């Protein structure tokens, strides 16, 4: 064995592998995975069940988060702030869906991704800074949420995988919402409503020929998925009691697509299993790279610590391509249900 190879092997041995596993598991079951699971549940309603190509799903997270944060920051009670965030997502879905859902699928895709970016730049703009906080964001608005926390102060969890009482309270609420909507959608998928949604996804002309109002069902799907996405945005805002426009980049939407495709499009459990696996691998890669750099397994001149985020995005993009090509049905999906009507 060459001296270089020996140094690499020694460096690998010096890496803190328990930390890699701890960080990966904490993220897989913590707030990040819960947020993406909830957001992916909403996107699964639109894309998985109905075949809508919403490339701006992060816009619903943004209006949910900022609708709640701005309302509470302006003195409204928390329950009213949550209601404002939900109503904002409904309005956004109607504004985007009414003019586009009668057209081909690519029109909705273009409009939604553009709308999400417009919204992000709007909250960033100097004109709205007194209300939205601009680049500084808003903070402190989530304290009413934590004041009703029934969990006593302390840290909870097995071994080194622990969460403080605030994190645990948010996790209980977030995963509770994921469980609630997963069960409701599982039941809905077996009801007439769900069967109509699937028929629209596979052949909307056939559904229309049977007397179904395709436009109405599509709009229902966009609204329902948007509301669930808005709730995911609120969880993001409550985590740390802070919201910033940088939380709502376009890449978030494509992470949600990765979660759904990994789990299996159109299956109720796909967002949950996909989010857990995604964040386990995503955070595991992050910690592994940092440990490899600190142990000189990877030279900092090859990958600098500041480049790790870009490497993660590149790996996610590659993984998404491979999933679409090699395992398009995902873990739970069915190849027979992969057609998307794009007329």
C-alpha positions, -999 to 999 in steps of 0.1 A, spaced: 0 0 0 14 34 -10 19 61 16 -9 82 2 -34 53 4 -22 46 39 -28 82 49 -63 81 34 -72 48 52 -58 63 85 -79 95 79 -110 74 73 -104 56 106 -100 90 124 -134 102 111 -161 105 138 -185 79 123 -209 79 153 -214 117 147 -222 110 111 -248 85 121 -262 107 149 -266 137 127 -282 117 99 -308 100 123 -315 133 140 -323 150 107 -343 120 94 -367 121 123 -364 158 133 -380 190 121 -363 191 86 -377 157 76 -411 166 90 -412 198 70 -403 181 38 -427 152 45 -456 176 50 -447 197 20 -444 166 -1 -478 153 11 -492 185 -4 -472 181 -36 -483 145 -38 -519 156 -39 -512 178 -69 -485 158 -88 -489 122 -75 -527 119 -75 -538 145 -101 -507 149 -124 -504 186 -120 -469 199 -127 -464 225 -99 -428 237 -101 -434 265 -76 -446 246 -46 -422 265 -24 -444 296 -31 -472 280 -9 -447 274 19 -436 310 16 -471 325 18 -480 302 47 -449 312 67 -450 349 59 -488 351 63 -485 337 98 -453 356 108 -465 390 95 -499 386 112 -485 377 146 -457 403 142 -485 429 137 -502 419 169 -527 393 158 -532 361 179 -514 330 166 -546 312 156 -555 341 134 -520 342 119 -523 305 110 -557 312 94 -542 341 74 -514 318 62 -540 292 51 -562 318 33 -531 332 16 -523 298 2 -559 294 -10 -558 327 -28 -525 319 -44 -539 286 -57 -569 303 -72 -548 330 -88 -525 304 -103 -551 278 -111 -580 296 -126 -562 309 -157 -539 279 -163 -557 247 -154 -578 247 -186 -546 247 -206 -517 222 -211 -497 211 -180 -466 230 -190 -485 263 -186 -491 256 -149 -454 245 -145 -441 278 -159 -466 300 -141 -460 284 -107 -422 285 -108 -424 322 -119 -449 330 -92 -427 315 -65 -397 336 -75 -419 367 -78 -432 362 -42 -396 356 -29 -384 388 -45 -414 407 -33 -407 399 4 -371 408 -2 -379 442 -17 -371 474 1 -407 486 -4 -421 459 18 -392 457 43 -412 474 71 -437 445 69 -417 415 57 -383 424 73 -366 423 39 -333 404 39 -333 404 77 -365 385 79 -389 383 109 -383 368 143 -399 363 177 -434 356 163 -435 319 173 -433 325 211 -472 320 214 -467 286 199 -441 276 224 -459 290 254 -485 263 250 -458 236 249 -469 209 274 -435 192 274 -414 200 305 -380 217 300 -351 193 292 -337 171 266 -353 139 253 -342 110 232 -321 78 232 -283 82 236 -268 111 218 -299 115 196 -317 141 217 -340 170 212 -348 199 236 -384 204 247 -390 231 221 -378 210 192 -397 180 205 -429 200 207 -426 212 172 -417 177 160 -449 163 177 -470 189 160 -453 186 126 -453 148 125 -489 148 138 -499 169 108 -480 145 85 -498 116 100 -532 133 99 -530 143 62 -514 109 52 -544 90 67 -569 115 52 -554 112 18 -551 74 21 -588 73 27 -596 99 0 -576 79 -26 -600 50 -21 -631 72 -22 -648 84 -55 -629 117 -52 -596 100 -53 -606 77 -82 -616 107 -102 -582 124 -94 -563 93 -106 -584 92 -138 -576 128 -145 -539 121 -141 -540 91 -165 -564 105 -191 -583 137 -184 -603 134 -217 -617 101 -206 -627 116 -172 -643 146 -190 -662 122 -213 -678 106 -182 -692 140 -171 -665 149 -146 -656 186 -142 -619 182 -147 -612 219 -141 -630 218 -108 -611 187 -96 -578 201 -107 -585 233 -88 -595 214 -57 -562 195 -59 -541 227 -63 -559 243 -33 -557 213 -10 -520 207 -19 -513 244 -14 -529 245 20 -508 215 32 -477 232 17 -486 264 36 -487 244 69 -452 231 61 -440 267 56 -455 275 91 -435 247 107 -404 261 90 -411 295 104 -417 282 139 -384 263 139 -362 289 155 -390 314 155 -375 330 124 -384 333 88 -362 346 59 -366 347 21 -335 324 17 -356 296 32 -378 295 1 -355 289 -28 -367 271 -60 -345 241 -51 -369 233 -22 -396 223 -47 -373 199 -65 -362 184 -32 -399 177 -26 -401 161 -60 -371 139 -51 -388 129 -19 -420 119 -38 -402 100 -65 -380 82 -40 -411 71 -20 -433 64 -50 -455 89 -67 -492 86 -59 -488 65 -28 -499 78 6 -467 67 24 -443 80 -3 -438 115 13 -431 101 48 -407 73 38 -391 95 11 -385 124 35 -369 102 61 -346 85 36 -338 118 19 -328 136 50 -309 106 64 -288 105 32 -286 143 28 -274 151 63 -252 120 64 -234 132 32 -230 167 48 -214 154 80 -193 128 61 -178 154 39 -171 177 68 -155 149 87 -135 138 56 -122 174 52 -112 178 89 -95 144 88 -76 152 56 -92 124 37 -104 150 13 -82 180 7 -98 214 15 -83 226 -18 -105 199 -35 -137 206 -16 -138 236 7 -163 235 36 -182 263 19 -186 241 -12 -204 213 7 -238 227 0 -231 228 -37 -219 192 -37 -250 181 -19 -272 198 -45 -252 182 -73 -256 148 -56 -294 153 -52 -297 163 -88 -278 132 -100 -299 110 -77 -331 125 -91 -320 118 -126 -311 82 -117 -344 77 -99 -364 89 -129 -344 67 -153 -338 35 -132 -366 34 -105 -393 58 -117 -420 40 -96 -400 46 -63 -403 23 -33 -441 20 -31 -451 32 -66 -467 13 -95 -453 16 -130 -488 14 -144 -496 47 -127 -468 68 -140 -485 84 -170 -491 122 -168 -515 137 -192 -498 168 -207 -523 178 -233 
